[in-house]
């Protein structure tokens, strides 16, 4: 009977105050993060405040590393990989982002043509015969060509193409492997080669050609098999894409999956799967600059009126793979655009804005004087003045 009348024990669940407080704090943090990210994406003023005050993306001229140049002497400055290269008196000096000189390389070059990809840099003597290929900070090889050099090119794997004039042909293109061995020469009897590119898998050479011998301009892109050309250069063409009459091709560049971006004076086209199509049309747009020298992207700058005496510059950054466009707007005119890899530098006069292909600000440089020239790679940039180079670490 005792067990029957005994009152059952009531199990009171204790409320875990710490867990509730922690959940509330996490919820507030998540909501605040969503709000801040949304404002950063949609509100220009808020994004600029965050970039300057929180991320410290704005740097002043007084706070950067400087390399002094010899007064009265001509120096040629080029950024590649993680170095600023200064060519003067047949010597290429390579500097790191802290301004420390890493090495000096002797070369017989006075009027250079540059090109780079990742850790490779090629330097050729304009209208001369010498070429040098630098891998990281050492000379990998050097050579001489028979014609007069008008353009040099290197891909990310170290394959080289050199455009030459002044021979018995209208122009020639010589291709070298990463060890400096000449693979073949393409001879162009009736057309002028204006640009070249080698695919990322090293299988194809693309030549942008222009024929001005007739009453109309004829541009075309010739695709050559590098493997076939090594044994039979005259029978190695894989395809030849002819443009519409009177279209002038300016540049070409190989992108991922062997897509070729072609920049004409009026459109930017993409060659893929054996077809050429228009990716961007300049018609009815005030285009002030364009570049296809980017990793899997191209960029155009369009000027749009923002008032009676003012204009904005809209940078359209187009992904070659997805065809998606990111936009970045500056409230002034862009004087020059410089591009390499994933980096775009916009010269605004006394300011330079560095943005990436995602359309986000990476750094903003503010000077006390007009910026005359800029050189940029994925990792480093040089602001070039008559007597000095200022280094921006990206």
Secondary structure by P-SEA (a helix, b strand, c coil): ccccccccbbbbbbbaaaaaaaaaaaaaaaaaaaaaaaaaaccaaaaaaaaccccccccccccbbbbbccccbbbbbbbcccbbbbbcccbbbbbcccccccccccccccbbbbbbcccbbbbbcccccbbbbbcccccccccccccccccccccccbbbbbbbccccccbbbbbbcccccccbbbbbcccccccccccccccbbbbbcccccccbbbbbbbbbccccccccccccccbbbbcccccccccccccccbbbbbbcccbbbbbcccbbbbccccccccccccccccccbbbbbbbbbccccbbbbbbbbbcccccbbbbbbbccccccccccccbbbbbcccbbbbbcccccccbbbbbccccccccccccccccccccbbbbbcc
